């Protein structure tokens, strides 16, 4: 797969439409977390440095195709201006003449693209309208790349297009992890239910050498093997599905690693009385809330032998102590190997980012994606419309 970047584009004197993700949390009328805004700054600054005029396209919230005042992107202006260190012009209804009349070094933010139903419908008329506003299209919103919308896919096919710095970094990291990885490759998949990650598990068993399954979904696999899981979160009705996934993994030469010992409590509560026990000793009233130390050691050993790690989902109920122990210990083991240059580590998904932040190692992984749905669909082997529209044979 190849795509053009900002370095491949001549931008002097040109208007550059930039699809960004600044769908940020807001409290009391102010942006409460500007992480997504900070991440697009390099792209905007590079466009300005190359003589281009960046015109930012973005969505905010879910207005369902009509203007909703409280979902106006105007609320992001102060944070955007602070991050860039310069004024940003806000435009409700853009026109090419209006954009051309602005200074050559202006930064423009256009109102919420989802204020019309034409955006999510990927209406050709809206794509044509957007294309008429600029000379070049730059997508810097990987987190929205799994949506075939007018501002993510439609317009990309009508203008010379490229990936922004954030998008290019994300694509390079994912290509290194799943496209052409250095082997052995190990994947960690955790979380509550396998029903939400069936495509992901099926794809990974064909791509990785070892698949570590943790969290609530591990209980479903354990139950499918005949182990008692007490009152633990478990999708008993998917036992046959779990067995099919395990059979597929065996046929593909992928080793599945499940907990061999677990941390069991009788209540889902912080610091609830608990004990470590072998997986074949869980009592009927017991609730599995984390992987045990023997399992942690096995996972850490797998990391030490691997060259590439892909991580999605925690190994236990990491939100409440002490059931965060396995996630924290293994995350720190992966981070140490990454920092020593022995492991390429790519992680993503909302709970994953929160878990790595909780462990204090998010900055120590090779790449941590904040794109939940797009990251998952990429790992599932699906084509992302916003990425496919950027592919080039040049």
Secondary structure, DSSP 8 states (H G I E B T S, - for coil): --B-BGGG---TT-EEEEE------EETTEES--HHHHHHHHHHHHHHHTT-EEEEE---S--TTS--GGG-GGGGHHHHHHHHTS--EEESS--HHHHHHS-TT--EEE--GGGSHHHHTT-HHHHHHHHTT-SEEEE--GGGTTS--IIIIIGGGTSEEEE-HHHHHHHHHHIIIIIS--SSEEEEE-SS-STTSHHHHHHHHHH-SEEEE-HHHHHHHHHHTT---TTS---GGGHHHHHHHHHHHHHHT-EEE--SEEEEESSSSTT--EEEEEGGG--TT-EEEEE-HHHHHHHHHHHHH-SEEEEES-SS-TTSTTTTHHHHHHHHHHHHHHHTTS-EEEEESHHHHHHHHHHT-GGGSSEEE--HHHHHHHHTT---HHHHTTB---
